[in-house]
Amino acid sequence: MEFDQMLEAEVATAAPEAFEAQLMDRLRALDSCAVSDALDTLGLQGAVTGLTARWTPREPAAGRVRTVKAAPKSGSGPTTHIATPLVAKADPGDVVVIDNHGRTDVSCWGGLLAEAAKQRGIAGVIIDGACRDVQESEAVGLPLFARTAVPVSARGRIVQESMDQPIQVCGVPVFSGDLVIADWNGVVFVPAAEAERVIELAERIAEREAGMSQAVRSGMNVAEVMHDSRFPAVVAEAGASA
């Protein structure tokens, strides 16, 4: 291969990687409220209810989704422990999302998985269900979001039904490759096909709210600052970029 062709191939490979890194940086600079507002404005679903941080992380958990679906164990034979195949294959920056159908009577994530996930560079874990060993996730700095914590083990009770297949989290459809941001306020998923548009609008919304905050600090009446008439411009911008 000629040098020019080799250079073009390297640039073609590097460009998507650089764009992805930049997109993730932009997502991490936001919060779940701004992203939820952007989805609302665009008429998209993504914010979920019922999941909270099991400990308070300093930074949001944000990245590409990798999905796991859990199911009750049937039969008496040994099985691969839930989520271990995904943790072993995940890329740094991925967020593990487990659909355990909202069950709160049994955990599907614990301390050993947290240690392995942190070593792998996983950015966070989100569970439509329960977790345990919360203190171990906190000790390694792995953001963890779930319906609740319960000491009951998954072993012998639930298994991994699928990986990287469509799931539902609190009623919201979620796919591997979607984006997610989870912080002190909650969890918001962003459809992969809409990611750039949603992030761009969320950035404008965050900038607008920063200006509104400054107006309040400057003495403007909060009723005037927050009046609905101040929001059509953001909606119009969203329509223009659609």
N, C-alpha and C positions, 0 to 999 in steps of 0.2 A: 504494500500500500504506500502511495506517495505521501510525503510529509503533509502537504496541504489537506489531503483526504483524512489523514490521521488526526490532524488538528480539528477539522470540521466535526469528526466523530466525537472527539473529546468535548468540544463545545456543546454539541447536541445532547450529550449525556449529562454534562454539568448544569446546563440551563434549567431543566426540570427540578433537579436537586436544589439549586439555589432558590428557585421560586418557592418550592415547598418549605424550605427553611425560613424564608422571609414570611410566608403565610402563617407559619406556626408562631413566629415571633410576634406578628401582629395580633394573632388570637390571644396569646398569653398576656399582651399588654392591655387587653380589655377585661371587663368583668361580665358575669353571667347576666346581669340586668341589662346592659347595653345590647348584648347579643339577643336576649329575649325580646327587647323592644324592636330590634331590627327584624326579627322573624315576624312579630306581630304586624309591623308595617307592611311587610311583603306578603302577608297572608299565609305564612308557613308555620307548620307545627314543629315543636322541638323542646320546649320547656316541659319538665316533668315535675310532678308533685309527690311528696312522700319520702324523698331521699335527702338525707342530711349528712354533713361531715361527721365522722365518728371521732375525729380530733381536729383541732383548728390548725390547718396548714398556713404557712406564711405566704405561699404563692398559690394561684389557681392550678388545678390539674387540667391541662389542655393538651390535645393532640389528636391523632387519628385513632379511631375506634377499632378494636379487635373483639369480636363477639364470641361468647360461649353460651350455650343453652344447657341447662341442667334438667334432669328428670329423675324420678324415684328409681332406686335400684331394684332390679328384678333378678331373681336367681341368687344362688349362693356362692358363685365363683368369684375369684379375685378380679378386680377391675383397676384400670388406670385412674388415679385420683383426679378429681375434677380440677380443671384449669391447668394442670401440669403440662400437657402438650403445648398449649398456647403460650404459656410463660417461657417454655424452652425455645420457641420459635419467634417470639415477638421481637420487633425492632425497637431500638432505643427511641423513646418519645411516644410510643404507642400507649393507649389507655385501654385496659382490660375492662370489658363490660359483660356482666354475667346476668342472664335471665333465669332466675329461680322462681318465676311465677309469683313473686311477692311473698313467698313463704318466710315466716318469721319463727318457725319452730325448730329450724336446723340451720347451722352455718354452712356456707359454701366457700369461705375464705378464712385463712388463719395465718399464724406467725411464720411458719416455714415458707409458705407461698409468698408472704410479704418480703422475706429476706431474698428469696430467689428472684422475685420481680425487681427489687431494687438493684440487685447485681446486674440484671439484664438491661437496666436503664428504662424500665417502664415508668411512665409519668404519673400513673394513678390507677385506681380500681373503683369501679362503680357497680353496685349490686342491687338488682331488684329482688331483694331478699335480705338475709341476715349474714353477719360476719362474726368473727370472734378474735381473740388475741389482739384487741385494738392497741394495747400498749406496745406491742411489738411492731406494728405498722408505724406508730408514732416514733418509736426508737430509731427506726431506719429512715424515717422521713418520707414514707410512702403515703400520699393522700388517699383516703379511704372513705367512700360514700356508700351508705346502705340504708335500708329501712330501720334496722335496729341491730343490736349486738346480742348474741345468745351463746352460752358456753357449749351447746350441743354440737358434737362433731358431725361432719358430712359422711365420714367413713361408715360404709354399710347401709347408708340411708339414701344418698343421692349420687348420681354419676353424671359424667359429661355426655350429653346426647349428641351435640354437634359443636363445630368450631367454624367461625367465619361464615356462618349462615345467618339469614335474617332472623331477628328476634324482636320482642316487644319489651319496652321498659316503661312500666307504669302506664301502659296503654299507647305509648309512642313507638312507631316502627323505627328500628335502628338497624343499620347495615355496617359491616366492616368497611372501612374507608371513609365513613362519615367523620365529621369533626365533633368534638365535645369540649365544653368548658364547664368545670365544676369548682365552686368556691363557697364562701361563707353563706351565700344566698341560695344556692341550690345547683341544679344540674340542667344544662341546656345542650341539646344535640343539634347539629347543623348538617342538613343533607349535603353530601359531597358535591353534587352538581351545582349547588347554590353557594358554596363556601365563599368564593371571592366576593360575590355580590353582598352577601350578608355581612361579612367582615368590613367591607368598605362602608356600608350604611351604619354599622355599629360604631365605627370610628367617628363618623359625622355626628351621630347621636351623642357620643361621649363628649365630643368637642362642644356641641351645643349645650349640653348640661353643665359643662365646666364654665361656660359663659353665663349661664343662668345663676350658677352658684356665686360667681363673682358679682353679678348684679345684686343679689340678696345681701352679700357682704358690704356692698356699696350703699345700702340703704333703700333699694327699690322695694316697693310693696310686694310681698310674696304672692298675693293673689294675682297681681299683674304679671309677675314673672312666669307663673305657672298656668296662665290662662290658655285654654285650648287654641286660641287664635294664633299663638306663637308656634304651633307645630305644623301647620300645613306646608311650610317650606321644606321640612324634612321629608314629608310624604311625597311632595312634588319631585324632589331630588331622587327619591327611590324609584318613582315611576319613570323618570327620565333615563335612569341607568339600567332599567329592566331590559 
